[in-house]
Every structure is written in C-alpha cells, then in structure tokens.
Amino acid sequence: MSAPVVTGIAFDKQAYNPGDPITATVTGQAGSQLAVRNVTATGTYTDQATGMTGMLAGMLSVTSPVEDTTTAAFSDTDGRAYALQSLAQTPAGVVTAVFTATA
Amino acid sequence: MSTATATLTDTATGLKASRSRALKVVPRFGMNYDVEIGLAGVAAALGCKPLSAAKVFNSSIPVSYPGHVIPASVTCPLAVIRVPLSGSAPWLTAAQQAALAQVFASMPVTGRPVVSINQEGEENRFGYTAAQVAGSHGTAYQIFKARAPFNARYVQDLGTYSAYSGGRGTAFPDFLCCAVNGQQDLDAYLLDWYPNNTTAGAAASIQPAVDYIRGKIPGAVIGAAECNWLASNGAYHGPGTPDQWFADCWAYAVASKFAAFIPYYYAAHSTPWPTDPAELSELSAIAHASGL
C-alpha cells in the first residue's frame, strides 16, 4: 500500500494582480494497493519413451499493484476559493487536477 | 506573498499527500491617464507591457464611463468624478444622482472598472464635513449597486496627508464611508500617497491612514491611487531620493497586500515625468515586478 504523491504545482502566470484569474495545475501519482489474485498453476510431465503424462495442479496467490482513485484539493493562506475544473487519472496512476480562482 | 497547498487524497485508504509553493499576488501597477508622455509612453520608457490600470480624473460628471479616451490595454481604469456636494442628505442632487446612474450603467462588463466621486474629498481644502463626505459616498454607492455591472467596483479615494496631524488627523476616520459610520463598507479604499513632510518616509506617510481604515474596516481592500516623492503641490519632497521612496512604497504595498500601486506624474501639478535614471530604473523594476 502506498500513499499518493504530489509531484508538482504549476501556475499559469509568475505573478498575479488582485482580480486576475488564477489557473493552478496539480500533478501527482495516485496511491496504490497490492491486489491478491488466487490462480491455479498446473505442471505437466511427459514420459518421452511412453508418451504418458502426469499432471499436478496447485493454488498460487499473485499480488500486483492496483492504482487507487484520488481526490484533489487546493487552498492558499489568503483563503481564496479554488474551484476544481478537472481531475484526470491515467491507468498508470498519473493524476492531473486543474483549479481556478481569483487573485 | 501567499502560500498555496495542493492535497491529494486516496479515496480507498484515506492517505493524503500535500505540497506547497509560493503564490505571488502583487499590486496592479498603473499611472494617471494624463501623464504627459502618455500611457503608451510610460510602457515604452519603463520597458514593460502596456499598463492595465490608470487613474482617470473628471472635473465634472461625464456622459459615460470613464469620461476620457484611454488605451484598450487599460482593463482596470479608476475613474474619479468631481461632484459638488449639497449641504444636506442625501448630499447629491437628484440631477447629480441621475447623471451618476448613467455613468455607472455605462461601465464595461469586462475587466475590473473602478469608480469613485470626489477624490481626496475629505481634505481641508474642500471644506466638506465628515457627514457630507461619508454620506455622499453612501448615496453614490447605492446608485452604483443598482446600476453598475457585477464586475465593477466602487471605492473611496483619500489622501494620506489627511490622516496626518497636519490634515484631518484624528478626525480622518469620520470621513470614511463604512458601516461603522452608518453607511456601508465600500469595495476598496484607495490612498493618494505623498510624503507628509520632508522627513516622513514612505511607511510613516501612509501608516496613519492605513491604521485608521483598518480600525473602521478590518478587512478593507486598500491600494495606492496616486504616489510620488514630490508633494502634489510641489512645495516639498520626502526624505532621501525618489528611487528609494518608490522602492520603499512598493515594498510596503506588497507586504500590505495592496490591490493597486499607481504612481502619479503630472507636470501641471509640479510632479513632471522623471528624468532621473535611478527613479526611472526603480519604476521599471516595480512595473516588471507587478507582472508587466
């Protein structure tokens, strides 16, 4: 199990004047969990002289990472209200969230 | 400087991650529209983008906002309109109210148009009472709210000198149009910022006015609608050098989260466009720092 990670915050301008629209893009990596799947593994032995075969089956547990879904939030120390415009997550867990506010 | 924080939350586990970075919101830089080299000339002289803010003075009520031709780049004009006040409430005649209603209704629905009546109306030279000044703004604000587009703002524009002991001094707060004084708090309070005397620096000159405003309206939006090291009557200048004055003013304005920073240069008022390279360099630095 891993926590999400915020990898970057980007603003559409270097500096804003009061009243300007602000667009902030947040990038990150979704958290993940290890999903357990039970699978049946079958081994087959073949006698080359007689052609007779023997089989043995057994249960295996296979774990693989599964990306969790993520929510995003944005705030600043001046108390501006940020509106979430979009939130996208790729199958690989890359998260992109876009927020807007007024400077 | 503000700090912005992004937080991602895993919906399945509740695990969170946050990251912060600085968010730079700085005062909007502008100039009086009638500066002798023109607003385009200011941008050229300072090597910056076209200005988006300008103060536009009207000696009487114009037919429409802002009352003078300004460049298209100026999306945040501040139009101030001189209106002689009546001696009794509501302090504006019916004809003046109708004319102001027409101006307010003509404000553009884009950008951030700003308007006010009687800049520095609290100054002794006009001879108005506190009731006249605060009450007339209250009357104008009611008309503004009924007629102006949603993106427009109404402000009161006062002189920093008025808050100084040589001006109105401790009576200054009574001239503010605000709820505590029986009116309504306005969208912003702008200050015409000049040295109070030959020894008062940038902060010392504006602090009394800011303190009085914050005392009446704790969350007030404040800005500088004029600013110069030279007193606007040319009688004296502040301490030090003009470039240091402007550097100090800008630092104060940023630290105080001012909405606007509008220097004032007008030869007819003894504040001609500067020729001092250090002063021009500082103004250029401020313009760039503001995002221009």
Interface residues (C-beta under 8 A of the other chain):
Chain A: M1 A3 P4 V5 V6 T7 G8 I9 F11 K13 Q14 A15 Y16 N17 P18 G19 I22 A24 V26 G28 A30 G31 Q33 D68 T69 T70 T71 A72 A73 F74 S75 D76 T77 D78 R80 V95 A97 A103
Chain B: S2 T3 A4 T5 A6 T7 L8 T9 D10 T11 A12 T13 L15 K16 A17 S18 R19 S20 R21 L23 K24 V25 V26 P27 R28 S52 C76 R112 V221 K257 A259 A260 A289 S290 G291
